Amino acid sequence: MLDSDLATLYGVTTKRLNQQVNRNVDRFPADFMIRLTIQEGENLKLQSATSSLGWGGRRKPHNAFTEHGAVMLASVLNSPIAVAASIQVVRAFVQLRGALASHKELARRLDQMESGYDAKFKVVFQAIRELMEPPFPTRKQIGFQRGA
């Protein structure tokens, strides 16, 4: 996402967002944020019909953030929305850790039960294990498909 879009999302100005990024530059490695080139900025202007450099509008290149960068921004900004976003991220990780611990406990108990039964139930235990695996999402093929 672009810095201007995230600034709107977090309820701060783009200038304030970029000030915080520059003050905390060590928190934004290359896989969290990239600075767009002048040519990429020109392409954005053409796409979004923004004003030219000589007549107002943006004077510095955009920063683009990955999802990790957007989460890190929430931790360095001090707007109410950014603070709420940081709290939600922490809560999500706590829930994920609880779900993983529960899954491990279930697998352990299933192993104990399986060792206590004969081969007749192996098929049942295998089916339960397959149900515990996350399903692979099926996606429709994109593009033109020839009729049969």
Secondary structure, 3 states (H helix, E strand, C coil): CEHHHHHHHHCCCHHHHHHHHHHCHHHCCCCCEEECCHHHHHHHHHHHCCCCHHHCCCCCCCEEECHHHHHHHHHHCCCHHHHHHHHHHHHHHHHHHHHHHHHHHHHHHHHHHHHCCCHHHHHHHHHHHHHHCCCCCCCCCCCCCCCC
